[in-house]
């Protein structure tokens, strides 16, 4: 569903930026 896709996208976005912050 569209709602599920948005939820997965939000999780991926959070993880991506969280990992990027760890590399600083």
Residue frames as qw, qx, qy, qz and C-alpha x, y, z in Angstrom:
[[0.000, 0.886, 0.463, 0.000, 0.00, 0.00, 0.00],
 [0.288, 0.764, -0.059, 0.574, 1.05, 3.63, -0.39],
 [0.500, -0.805, 0.159, -0.277, 1.10, 4.10, 3.38],
 [0.916, -0.284, 0.176, 0.222, 3.46, 1.15, 3.81],
 [0.686, 0.461, 0.059, 0.559, 5.80, 2.51, 1.13],
 [0.033, -0.855, 0.108, -0.507, 5.93, 5.87, 2.91],
 [0.739, -0.642, 0.180, -0.094, 6.73, 4.13, 6.19],
 [0.903, -0.003, 0.162, 0.398, 9.57, 2.11, 4.66],
 [0.449, 0.681, 0.024, 0.578, 10.89, 5.24, 2.95],
 [0.314, -0.867, 0.143, -0.360, 10.92, 7.11, 6.26],
 [0.862, -0.442, 0.216, 0.120, 12.83, 4.28, 7.96],
 [0.802, 0.282, 0.140, 0.508, 15.38, 4.11, 5.11],
 [0.178, 0.832, -0.025, 0.526, 15.80, 7.89, 5.20],
 [0.556, -0.787, 0.188, -0.190, 16.41, 7.83, 8.97],
 [0.907, -0.223, 0.235, 0.269, 18.91, 4.95, 8.77],
 [0.662, 0.541, 0.100, 0.510, 20.75, 6.54, 5.84],
 [0.033, 0.841, -0.137, 0.522, 21.26, 9.85, 7.63],
 [0.735, -0.644, 0.193, -0.091, 21.98, 8.16, 10.96],
 [0.904, -0.004, 0.175, 0.389, 24.76, 6.11, 9.37],
 [0.456, 0.686, 0.018, 0.566, 26.10, 9.21, 7.61],
 [0.303, -0.871, 0.159, -0.353, 26.27, 11.06, 10.93],
 [0.876, -0.427, 0.185, 0.127, 28.29, 8.21, 12.44],
 [0.808, 0.285, 0.124, 0.501, 30.92, 8.60, 9.74],
 [0.107, 0.937, -0.046, 0.329, 31.61, 12.24, 10.61]]
